[in-house]
Amino acid sequence: MASPGALIDRALRPVHQWVWGDFDRRVRKLIAFGEVEGDGGRDILRAAELTPDPLLRRLYLAHAIDELHHADLFRQRSAALLRTRSTRSSGLFNATPLPGGHGLDVSAMRCST
């Protein structure tokens, strides 16, 4: 018998494929995850600075190191994906997956010939 978690994962598979299947969305999510992990690591470092308990401080620092490591992993993966995109696409107008990018929206342009 499958566990409840496995059943939920199976039911959400189409949503996961939709979320992670789009290249630009995947890169944006990885970048956002990296930011969140980095912010969390910095918050935990601040808590370590403020706590007087040496054991708790050590535990905070270990956790902060983990969070900052995760942030690096997410950033490295998103950078690697962006590098593969730049080597794959040779078009003149390459769109950026980052929100607020200053690129040309080629999809809005139509040729009337």
RABELGI-V965343 format. One record per backbone hydrogen bond with DSSP energy under -0.5 kcal/mol. CO is the residue of the C=O (numbers start at 1). NH is the residue of the N-H. Records with the same first field share a line. If there is no record, write none. Layout:
# RABELGI-V965343
CO->NH ; NH
This chain:
# RABELGI-V965343
3->7
4->8
5->9
6->10
7->11
8->12
9->13
10->13
12->16
13->17
14->18
15->19
16->20
17->21
18->22
21->23
22->26
23->27
24->28
25->29
26->30
27->31
28->32
29->33
30->34
31->35
32->36
33->37
34->38
35->39
36->40
37->41
38->42
39->43
40->44
41->45
42->46
43->47
44->48
45->49
46->50
47->51
52->54
53->57
54->58
55->59
56->60
57->61
58->62
59->63
60->64
61->65
62->66
63->67
64->68
65->69
66->70
67->71
68->72
69->73
70->74
71->75
72->76
73->77
74->78
75->79
76->80
77->81
78->82
79->83
80->84
81->85
82->86
83->87
84->88
85->89
92->94
93->95
98->101
101->103
104->106
105->108
106->109
111->113
